């Protein structure tokens, strides 16, 4: 993120799939406080599909002609076809000069955040200073995504990072398609893991929370909370905006 931004810098528009919730609002607050020079806005694709187009038109109207209006950062950790389709349609309808950022993951910060969420739910124990695993009440982890096979494949890098942190087998699964949580649980049991935990690799609004808990219960797994407004998410939002602004991939 550049230390200084001109007044006409594009707005950062957070696009959250699903209805309004506490996590997206909290992420917006964190990013706004950490980067007061940014014009940060939040829309919910699940409730008002036309509001993104209206927001982008407003951003364009508030900036000089020819200037980039906004950078849309979807609040998703991996591929989310429905969200990206809605965003592209809104951008096209607005006629504004808008960039669309990639998903926030995979990234080592998100693997760390998953570890923290598992620890907070009593499903992993971690050293308070370095968050390295020292013991765990489970012997297999399912990383739950939304977005089907593409999202499961994209989660592989996070799976590897989390497995290295926990020194446990970790398998990705889709919460809304195949391969599902049941498939992942069977793979883990085939290699001797019997005490399982589900780590939702989600911000939160991407899917009904009831489906997450039901998926965990269906395989007898403990369940951590979604990532929510974890500091890693807010940090990656800012990185995504900065990389789109400068054309440099975040690292």
GUZALUM-611236 format. One record per atom (N, C-alpha, C): residue in three letters; x negated, y negated, z. Coordinates in steps of 0.05 Angstrom, whole numbers, padded with zeros to 5 digits, always signed. Layout:
GUZALUM-611236
ALAXYZ/...
***
This chain:
GUZALUM-611236
UNK-00017+00024+00000/UNK+00000+00000+00000/UNK-00018-00025+00000/UNK-00015-00042-00020/UNK-00031-00067-00020/UNK-00026-00084+00005/UNK-00047-00096+00015/UNK-00044-00112+00040/UNK-00026-00137+00034/UNK-00028-00148+00010/UNK-00013-00171+00003/UNK+00004-00165-00021/UNK+00029-00174-00020/UNK+00047-00170-00043/UNK+00059-00197-00051/UNK+00061-00203-00076/UNK+00073-00228-00085/UNK+00103-00228-00079/UNK+00115-00251-00076/UNK+00144-00252-00070/UNK+00161-00238-00090/UNK+00151-00236-00115/UNK+00167-00224-00136/UNK+00161-00194-00139/UNK+00147-00182-00120/UNK+00141-00153-00120/UNK+00167-00137-00121/UNK+00166-00115-00135/UNK+00191-00099-00137/UNK+00201-00090-00110/UNK+00227-00088-00107/UNK+00239-00078-00082/UNK+00233-00048-00079/UNK+00232-00039-00055/UNK+00230-00011-00049/UNK+00259-00001-00042/UNK+00270+00015-00060/UNK+00297+00025-00056/UNK+00296+00054-00049/UNK+00304+00060-00024/UNK+00305+00087-00015/UNK+00332+00100-00024/UNK+00330+00122-00038/UNK+00353+00135-00048/UNK+00357+00162-00033/UNK+00377+00163-00016/UNK+00382+00186+00001/UNK+00404+00203-00011/UNK+00399+00229-00016/UNK+00421+00246-00025/UNK+00440+00251-00002/UNK+00465+00255-00009/UNK+00484+00261+00012/UNK+00495+00235+00025/UNK+00513+00239+00045/UNK+00526+00216+00058/UNK+00507+00201+00076/UNK+00516+00179+00086/UNK+00500+00163+00105/UNK+00494+00179+00130/UNK+00470+00175+00141/UNK+00462+00189+00166/UNK+00442+00173+00181/UNK+00435+00183+00205/UNK+00417+00168+00222/UNK+00388+00168+00210/UNK+00380+00191+00199/UNK+00352+00194+00190/UNK+00344+00173+00168/UNK+00360+00171+00147/UNK+00352+00151+00126/UNK+00351+00122+00137/UNK+00370+00115+00154/UNK+00370+00088+00166/UNK+00345+00084+00183/UNK+00338+00105+00198/UNK+00314+00102+00215/UNK+00289+00100+00198/UNK+00288+00115+00176/UNK+00264+00113+00158/UNK+00262+00085+00147/UNK+00285+00074+00139/UNK+00284+00046+00128/UNK+00274+00027+00149/UNK+00283+00030+00174/UNK+00274+00012+00195/UNK+00244+00015+00200/UNK+00234+00039+00201/UNK+00205+00043+00205/UNK+00189+00030+00183/UNK+00197+00035+00158/UNK+00182+00024+00135/UNK+00183-00006+00135/UNK+00206-00017+00142/UNK+00209-00047+00143/UNK+00192-00059+00164/UNK+00190-00046+00188/UNK+00174-00056+00210/UNK+00144-00054+00203/UNK+00137-00031+00192/UNK+00108-00027+00185/UNK+00099-00044+00162/UNK+00117-00051+00144/UNK+00110-00066+00120/UNK+00129-00090+00116/UNK+00127-00110+00133/UNK+00147-00132+00132/UNK+00146-00148+00106/UNK+00125-00144+00090/UNK+00123-00159+00065/UNK+00141-00146+00044/UNK+00152-00122+00049/UNK+00168-00108+00030/UNK+00198-00115+00032/UNK+00210-00116+00009/UNK+00240-00117+00007/UNK+00250-00088+00006/UNK+00259-00078+00029/UNK+00267-00050+00031/UNK+00297-00048+00031/UNK+00308-00031+00014/UNK+00337-00026+00013/UNK+00343+00004+00014/UNK+00367+00011+00023/UNK+00375+00039+00025/UNK+00402+00043+00013/UNK+00404+00064-00004/UNK+00430+00071-00015/UNK+00433+00102-00010/UNK+00459+00110-00010/UNK+00466+00138-00005/UNK+00479+00149-00030/UNK+00466+00166-00044/UNK+00477+00177-00069/UNK+00502+00192-00065/UNK+00505+00205-00042/UNK+00528+00222-00037/UNK+00554+00207-00033/UNK+00553+00182-00024/UNK+00577+00167-00018/UNK+00586+00147-00039/UNK+00566+00132-00049/UNK+00573+00111-00068/UNK+00553+00113-00092/UNK+00560+00130-00111/UNK+00542+00136-00133/UNK+00537+00111-00150/UNK+00555+00092-00149/UNK+00551+00068-00166/UNK+00535+00047-00151/UNK+00531+00050-00125/UNK+00518+00029-00110/UNK+00488+00026-00117/UNK+00476+00048-00127/UNK+00448+00045-00135/UNK+00445+00027-00159/UNK+00463+00031-00179/UNK+00462+00013-00202/UNK+00466-00016-00194/UNK+00486-00021-00176/UNK+00491-00048-00167/UNK+00467-00060-00153/UNK+00455-00043-00136/UNK+00431-00052-00121/UNK+00408-00059-00140/UNK+00404-00043-00160/UNK+00382-00048-00179/UNK+00388-00074-00195/UNK+00413-00079-00202/UNK+00420-00104-00216/UNK+00414-00128-00198/UNK+00421-00125-00172/UNK+00415-00147-00153/UNK+00385-00152-00151/UNK+00370-00130-00150/UNK+00340-00133-00148/UNK+00330-00147-00172/UNK+00340-00140-00196/UNK+00331-00153-00220/UNK+00338-00183-00221/UNK+00362-00189-00212/UNK+00372-00217-00212/UNK+00355-00234-00193/UNK+00344-00223-00173/UNK+00328-00238-00153/UNK+00299-00241-00160/UNK+00291-00231-00183/UNK+00263-00232-00192/UNK+00261-00246-00219/UNK+00237-00257-00224/UNK+00234-00272-00250/UNK+00239-00253-00274/UNK+00249-00264-00296/UNK+00253-00247-00320/UNK+00226-00234-00328/UNK+00229-00208-00335/UNK+00205-00194-00343/UNK+00190-00180-00321/UNK+00198-00185-00296/UNK+00186-00173-00273/UNK+00199-00146-00267/UNK+00183-00127-00256/UNK+00195-00102-00247/UNK+00214-00107-00224/UNK+00238-00095-00226/UNK+00259-00100-00206/UNK+00255-00084-00181/UNK+00248-00059-00184/UNK+00248-00041-00161/UNK+00232-00016-00166/UNK+00225-00003-00145/UNK+00214+00024-00145/UNK+00232+00041-00128/UNK+00245+00061-00140/UNK+00263+00078-00125/UNK+00247+00102-00114/UNK+00249+00105-00088/UNK+00235+00128-00075/UNK+00257+00147-00065/UNK+00261+00169-00078/UNK+00281+00188-00068/UNK+00272+00201-00041/UNK+00290+00202-00022/UNK+00284+00214+00004/UNK+00288+00244+00002/UNK+00270+00257-00013/UNK+00270+00286-00016/UNK+00241+00295-00015/UNK+00237+00319-00005/UNK+00210+00330-00002/UNK+00201+00346-00026/UNK+00220+00353-00044/UNK+00213+00368-00067/UNK+00233+00363-00089/UNK+00231+00378-00111/UNK+00250+00375-00134/UNK+00279+00376-00124/UNK+00294+00357-00134/UNK+00323+00355-00127/UNK+00338+00346-00152/UNK+00345+00364-00170/UNK+00356+00357-00196/UNK+00380+00338-00195/UNK+00398+00343-00176/UNK+00422+00327-00174/UNK+00415+00298-00167/UNK+00398+00294-00147/UNK+00390+00267-00139/UNK+00376+00253-00162/UNK+00357+00266-00175/UNK+00342+00253-00196/UNK+00360+00246-00220/UNK+00379+00264-00226/UNK+00398+00258-00248/UNK+00414+00233-00241/UNK+00425+00231-00217/UNK+00440+00208-00209/UNK+00424+00183-00210/UNK+00398+00185-00201/UNK+00381+00161-00201/UNK+00375+00152-00230/UNK+00368+00171-00248/UNK+00362+00164-00276/UNK+00387+00151-00289/UNK+00410+00162-00283/UNK+00435+00150-00295/UNK+00439+00122-00285/UNK+00435+00117-00259/UNK+00439+00091-00248/UNK+00419+00071-00259/UNK+00394+00080-00263/UNK+00373+00062-00274/UNK+00380+00055-00302/UNK+00389+00075-00318/UNK+00396+00069-00346/UNK+00420+00050-00347/UNK+00440+00054-00330/UNK+00463+00036-00330/UNK+00456+00008-00322/UNK+00437+00005-00304/UNK+00430-00022-00293/UNK+00416-00039-00314/UNK+00401-00026-00332/UNK+00385-00040-00351/UNK+00361-00054-00339/UNK+00355-00049-00314/UNK+00333-00062-00300/UNK+00307-00047-00305/UNK+00285-00061-00301/UNK+00258-00049-00302/UNK+00252-00036-00276/UNK+00254-00009-00275/UNK+00253+00006-00250/UNK+00235+00030-00253/UNK+00219+00035-00233/UNK+00203+00060-00233/UNK+00215+00079-00213/UNK+00213+00105-00218/UNK+00224+00125-00201/UNK+00201+00142-00190/UNK+00198+00143-00164/UNK+00175+00157-00152/UNK+00180+00187-00151/UNK+00159+00203-00149/UNK+00161+00232-00147/UNK+00171+00239-00119/UNK+00178+00264-00114/UNK+00185+00273-00087/UNK+00162+00268-00067/UNK+00169+00266-00042/UNK+00149+00260-00021/UNK+00130+00283-00017/UNK+00138+00308-00023/UNK+00120+00331-00020/UNK+00113+00343-00046/UNK+00094+00362-00046/UNK+00080+00372-00022/UNK+00058+00352-00013/UNK+00052+00353+00013/UNK+00031+00336+00024/UNK+00024+00347+00052/UNK-00002+00346+00059/UNK-00011+00356+00085/UNK+00004+00343+00108/UNK+00012+00318+00106/UNK+00027+00305+00127/UNK+00053+00319+00133/UNK+00066+00329+00112/UNK+00091+00343+00116/UNK+00088+00370+00128/UNK+00066+00384+00122/UNK+00060+00409+00135/UNK+00056+00404+00165/UNK+00042+00383+00172/UNK+00038+00376+00200/UNK+00065+00369+00213/UNK+00082+00355+00199/UNK+00108+00348+00210/UNK+00125+00373+00215/UNK+00124+00392+00197/UNK+00138+00418+00201/UNK+00128+00432+00226/UNK+00102+00431+00230/UNK+00090+00443+00254/UNK+00101+00430+00279/UNK+00102+00403+00278/UNK+00112+00388+00301/UNK+00141+00396+00307/UNK+00158+00397+00286/UNK+00186+00404+00290/UNK+00190+00432+00301/UNK+00173+00451+00292/UNK+00174+00478+00303/UNK+00167+00477+00333/UNK+00146+00462+00339/UNK+00137+00460+00367/UNK+00158+00447+00385/UNK+00171+00427+00374/UNK+00191+00413+00390/UNK+00215+00431+00396/UNK+00220+00450+00378/UNK+00242+00469+00382/UNK+00234+00494+00397/UNK+00210+00494+00407/UNK+00200+00518+00422/UNK+00194+00542+00405/UNK+00190+00537+00379/UNK+00184+00559+00360/UNK+00155+00561+00353/UNK+00139+00543+00363/UNK+00110+00543+00359/UNK+00098+00527+00382/UNK+00074+00534+00390/UNK+00060+00519+00410/UNK+00036+00506+00397/UNK+00030+00482+00405/UNK+00009+00467+00391/UNK-00007+00451+00411/UNK-00033+00449+00406/UNK-00050+00432+00422/UNK-00040+00403+00419/UNK-00038+00389+00441/UNK-00026+00362+00440/UNK-00044+00342+00425/UNK-00070+00347+00424/UNK-00087+00327+00411/UNK-00090+00332+00381/UNK-00093+00358+00373/UNK-00099+00364+00345/UNK-00077+00380+00331/UNK-00057+00388+00346/UNK-00034+00403+00335/UNK-00043+00429+00322/UNK-00065+00441+00331/UNK-00072+00467+00322/UNK-00057+00488+00339/UNK-00048+00509+00326/UNK-00033+00530+00340/UNK-00051+00545+00361/UNK-00040+00549+00385/UNK-00055+00565+00404/UNK-00039+00590+00412/UNK-00013+00590+00407/UNK+00003+00614+00411/UNK+00031+00608+00399/UNK+00046+00629+00394/UNK+00072+00624+00382/UNK+00091+00646+00390/UNK+00116+00639+00395/UNK+00136+00659+00403/UNK+00148+00673+00378/UNK+00140+00666+00354/UNK+00150+00680+00330/UNK+00126+00690+00314/UNK+00131+00708+00295/UNK+00110+00719+00279/UNK+00115+00717+00250/UNK+00134+00700+00242/UNK+00139+00695+00214/UNK+00156+00670+00211/UNK+00149+00654+00191/UNK+00164+00628+00187/UNK+00176+00627+00159/UNK+00201+00618+00158/UNK+00214+00613+00132/UNK+00216+00583+00129/UNK+00205+00572+00107/UNK+00207+00544+00100/UNK+00231+00541+00082/UNK+00252+00527+00092/UNK+00277+00525+00077/UNK+00278+00499+00060/UNK+00284+00502+00035/UNK+00285+00480+00016/UNK+00313+00477+00005/UNK+00318+00456-00010/UNK+00342+00453-00026/UNK+00334+00446-00055/UNK+00346+00460-00074/UNK+00339+00455-00102/UNK+00333+00479-00118/UNK+00338+00503-00106/UNK+00334+00528-00121/UNK+00305+00535-00126/UNK+00300+00551-00147/UNK+00274+00563-00152/UNK+00253+00542-00156/UNK+00259+00520-00169/UNK+00239+00499-00174/UNK+00230+00487-00147/UNK+00248+00483-00129/UNK+00240+00472-00102/UNK+00224+00493-00086/UNK+00231+00518-00089/UNK+00217+00539-00074/UNK+00188+00540-00085/UNK+00185+00539-00111/UNK+00158+00539-00123/UNK+00142+00515-00114/UNK+00155+00492-00114/UNK+00141+00467-00106/UNK+00133+00468-00077/UNK+00147+00483-00061/UNK+00140+00485-00032/UNK+00116+00503-00026/UNK+00106+00517-00046/UNK+00084+00536-00042/UNK+00060+00523-00029/UNK+00053+00498-00038/UNK+00029+00485-00026/UNK+00034+00480+00004/UNK+00058+00471+00011/UNK+00064+00466+00039/UNK+00064+00492+00055/UNK+00074+00514+00043/UNK+00073+00540+00055/UNK+00045+00548+00062/UNK+00027+00545+00043/UNK-00001+00552+00048/UNK-00013+00535+00071/UNK-00008+00509+00071/UNK-00018+00492+00092/UNK-00007+00499+00119/UNK+00019+00504+00120/UNK+00032+00511+00146/UNK+00021+00538+00156/UNK+00018+00557+00138/UNK+00008+00584+00146/UNK-00020+00581+00157/UNK-00036+00564+00146/UNK-00063+00560+00156/UNK-00063+00547+00184/UNK-00044+00528+00188/UNK-00042+00515+00214/UNK-00033+00535+00236/UNK-00014+00552+00229/UNK-00002+00570+00249/UNK-00015+00597+00250/UNK-00032+00603+00230/UNK-00043+00630+00227/UNK-00021+00651+00228/UNK+00000+00646+00213/UNK+00023+00664+00211/UNK+00032+00666+00182/UNK+00046+00688+00175/UNK+00057+00689+00148/UNK+00080+00669+00145/UNK+00081+00655+00123/UNK+00101+00635+00117/UNK+00112+00640+00089/UNK+00138+00639+00086/UNK+00151+00644+00060/UNK+00171+00622+00055/UNK+00172+00611+00031/UNK+00192+00591+00024/UNK+00218+00604+00014/UNK+00240+00591+00019/UNK+00266+00600+00010/UNK+00284+00577+00004/UNK+00304+00582-00012/UNK+00324+00561-00018/UNK+00348+00564+00000/UNK+00358+00541+00010/UNK+00382+00542+00027/UNK+00407+00539+00011/UNK+00405+00534-00015/UNK+00429+00530-00032/UNK+00429+00547-00057/UNK+00410+00565-00060/UNK+00408+00581-00084/UNK+00390+00605-00079/UNK+00381+00618-00100/UNK+00363+00640-00098/UNK+00335+00633-00107/UNK+00314+00644-00094/UNK+00314+00664-00072/UNK+00321+00651-00046/UNK+00339+00664-00031/UNK+00350+00653-00007/UNK+00335+00661+00018/UNK+00346+00652+00040/UNK+00334+00658+00066/UNK+00333+00688+00072/UNK+00354+00702+00064/UNK+00354+00731+00068/UNK+00331+00745+00053/UNK+00326+00736+00029/UNK+00303+00747+00013/UNK+00277+00742+00027/UNK+00274+00717+00038/UNK+00249+00711+00051/UNK+00246+00727+00077/UNK+00268+00730+00092/UNK+00267+00746+00116/UNK+00259+00775+00111/UNK+00269+00786+00089/UNK+00262+00813+00082/UNK+00233+00816+00075/UNK+00222+00796+00060/UNK+00193+00797+00054/UNK+00176+00796+00079/UNK+00184+00780+00098/UNK+00169+00778+00123/UNK+00171+00804+00139/UNK+00194+00815+00140/UNK+00198+00840+00155/UNK+00182+00863+00142/UNK+00180+00862+00116/UNK+00165+00883+00101/UNK+00135+00883+00109/UNK+00125+00860+00119/UNK+00097+00859+00127/UNK+00094+00859+00157/UNK+00116+00866+00171/UNK+00115+00870+00200/UNK+00123+00847+00217/UNK+00133+00826+00206/UNK+00142+00803+00222/UNK+00172+00808+00230/UNK+00177+00807+00256/UNK+00204+00812+00265/UNK+00217+00789+00280/UNK+00200+00771+00290/UNK+00210+00747+00305/UNK+00207+00723+00286/UNK+00229+00714+00274/UNK+00228+00694+00253/UNK+00238+00667+00262/UNK+00228+00647+00248/UNK+00238+00619+00252/UNK+00242+00606+00225/UNK+00263+00589+00223/UNK+00268+00574+00199/UNK+00260+00545+00203/UNK+00243+00535+00186/UNK+00234+00507+00187/UNK+00246+00493+00163/UNK+00266+00476+00167/UNK+00279+00462+00144/UNK+00259+00441+00132/UNK+00252+00445+00108/UNK+00233+00427+00094/UNK+00250+00405+00080/UNK+00265+00390+00097/UNK+00285+00371+00088/UNK+00283+00346+00105/UNK+00292+00324+00094/UNK+00296+00300+00110/UNK+00320+00303+00128/UNK+00342+00314+00116/UNK+00366+00319+00132/UNK+00392+00317+00116/UNK+00397+00295+00102/UNK+00422+00292+00088/UNK+00425+00309+00063/UNK+00404+00323+00054/UNK+00406+00338+00029/UNK+00427+00360+00030/UNK+00433+00370+00054/UNK+00451+00393+00056/UNK+00466+00391+00083/UNK+00490+00403+00083/UNK+00506+00403+00108/UNK+00490+00418+00130/UNK+00486+00405+00153/UNK+00470+00418+00175/UNK+00481+00445+00182/UNK+00507+00449+00179/UNK+00519+00475+00186/UNK+00508+00498+00169/UNK+00500+00491+00144/UNK+00490+00512+00127/UNK+00461+00520+00135/UNK+00447+00502+00147/UNK+00420+00508+00157/UNK+00422+00527+00181/UNK+00439+00520+00200/UNK+00441+00537+00224/UNK+00453+00564+00216/UNK+00472+00565+00197/UNK+00484+00590+00189/UNK+00463+00608+00175/UNK+00446+00596+00160/UNK+00425+00611+00146/UNK+00406+00624+00167/UNK+00399+00608+00187/UNK+00381+00619+00208/UNK+00395+00642+00223/UNK+00420+00638+00230/UNK+00435+00658+00245/UNK+00438+00683+00228/UNK+00441+00681+00202/UNK+00445+00704+00185/UNK+00422+00723+00185/UNK+00398+00713+00192/UNK+00374+00731+00192/UNK+00363+00733+00221/UNK+00378+00723+00240/UNK+00369+00725+00268/UNK+00344+00708+00274/UNK+00342+00685+00261/UNK+00318+00668+00264/UNK+00324+00644+00281/UNK+00304+00635+00296/UNK+00306+00609+00309/UNK+00305+00588+00288/UNK+00314+00564+00295/UNK+00316+00542+00275/UNK+00305+00516+00286/UNK+00286+00504+00272/UNK+00276+00478+00279/UNK+00294+00456+00267/UNK+00290+00432+00275/UNK+00305+00410+00264/UNK+00293+00401+00237/UNK+00308+00389+00219/UNK+00297+00378+00195/UNK+00276+00356+00202/UNK+00261+00347+00182/UNK+00240+00328+00187/UNK+00251+00301+00197/UNK+00274+00293+00187/UNK+00286+00268+00196/UNK+00268+00244+00192/UNK+00267+00227+00211/UNK+00251+00202+00209/UNK+00223+00205+00221/UNK+00212+00228+00217/UNK+00184+00233+00227/UNK+00166+00212+00214/UNK+00146+00204+00229/UNK+00127+00183+00219/UNK+00114+00191+00193/UNK+00110+00217+00189/UNK+00098+00225+00163/UNK+00115+00218+00140/UNK+00142+00220+00143/UNK+00160+00214+00121/UNK+00158+00184+00115/UNK+00159+00167+00135/UNK+00157+00138+00130/UNK+00130+00131+00117/UNK+00109+00144+00126/UNK+00083+00139+00114/UNK+00082+00147+00085/UNK+00094+00170+00078/UNK+00094+00178+00050/UNK+00112+00161+00033/UNK+00133+00150+00044/UNK+00149+00131+00029/UNK+00132+00107+00020/UNK+00117+00096+00039/UNK+00100+00074+00033/UNK+00078+00081+00012/UNK+00067+00105+00015/UNK+00047+00115-00004/UNK+00059+00118-00032/UNK+00084+00128-00033/UNK+00097+00132-00059/UNK+00102+00105-00072/UNK+00111+00085-00057/UNK+00115+00058-00068/UNK+00088+00047-00078/UNK+00067+00049-00061/UNK+00042+00038-00069/UNK+00030+00051-00093/UNK+00033+00078-00096/UNK+00022+00092-00119/UNK+00038+00084-00144/UNK+00064+00081-00142/UNK+00080+00073-00165/UNK+00073+00044-00174/UNK+00066+00028-00154/UNK+00060+00000-00160/UNK+00033-00003-00173/UNK+00014+00014-00165/UNK-00014+00012-00175/UNK-00020+00033-00196/UNK-00003+00053-00199/UNK-00009+00074-00218/UNK-00029+00094-00208/UNK-00033+00096-00182/UNK-00052+00115-00170/UNK-00036+00136-00154/UNK-00042+00161-00158/UNK-00029+00182-00143/UNK-00036+00181-00114/UNK-00016+00184-00095/UNK-00022+00185-00067/UNK-00038+00209-00059/UNK-00056+00207-00040/UNK-00072+00229-00030/UNK-00070+00231+00000/
***
